[in-house]
Amino acid sequence: MSSQTITQASNYFDLQGLEQLRQKTKTNDKETIREVANQFESMFASMLIKSMRQANEAFETESPFNNQQTKFYTDMQDKQLAVDISRHGTLGLADALVRQLDPTSMVRLQSVGQDKLTMPNQAQPMAMHELNPAPANIQFNKPDQLRELSITRVNDSTKQNQLNGVSEVTEQVKQTKAADFSTPSSFIASLLPYAKKAAKALGVTPEVLVAQSALETGWGKKVLQTSEQESSFNLFNIKSHGGWQGESVNKNSLEVENGVGVKRRSNFRVYEGLQESFNDYTHFIKNNKRYEQALQQGGNADRYIEELQNAGYATDPQYAEKVKKIMNSDSFKAVVAGDNNG
């Protein structure tokens, strides 16, 4: 008889070892728990191997080794393989079971002294805190010193980029807040500063630009919205053709074809703010040869918008007349005159 407390079932057909193991389970000692866990892992490994064999049966139909004798010995080999896997802890399932059933068997991590962290041929161990730069001699009761130190540690280029980004966002927020489209008067007052800059670049009057924008957007009430329900800032409903590389929004538009209004789906440009909208309008008009005749009209606002229509800016045959009606109205002139006097 074996002198071991437990005879490990090293072969899958070792019935004596399994019987001794069954008897020892009543003691619930550490060695028994480990052996039972190994047997469970062996059963699990055997199921895995059997599933893999079954998955390959379709490829063995025409094989000369597809016979009962081969399958018998293959099954014996697989079961022994499962036992060997559990004995060596290949899957790690037995270890997990032991930790669950006997937490005291878990190996505790031991701390290692800093003197043992020395690399080969290293004269002296390097202190861990030495991996970081030595802290500056700071007196924490002097806030000014802390502030100066934090400022000097900021990368100059990064800081400049951040400042530029903040200034751009601030400018856009200012433009949005300054734009009041609640009434026609507020619409005119909000756009006149931008229109004056654009008119100077084009050599036309600012009034015609504001009136044109009023017609295109319904006095700011119908500015195209993006898919996120944000303003496109497209004050002149310029479409996204002509090599436009920016963001666009797809909307229905009413086009007049052969005297009949037709709905068309078109892409329109999206801007970051009012200033960008006027800038792009200026660029769009100045860099299209078909609008050269319109630009030659100078300060004659009526002729400018007429030539713009003749060049195909809009398909509505009454487009120029509608813009002139807005621009020449007494209420429009009054607001412009008040702004100029102010």
Helices and strands as residue ranges (DSSP letters): H 15-24, H 30-55, G 57-59, H 68-88, H 93-101, G 103-105, G 114-116, G 128-131, H 143-152, H 156-178, H 184-202, H 206-217, E 248-257, E 260-269, H 274-286, G 289-291, H 292-295, H 301-310, H 319-327, H 330-341
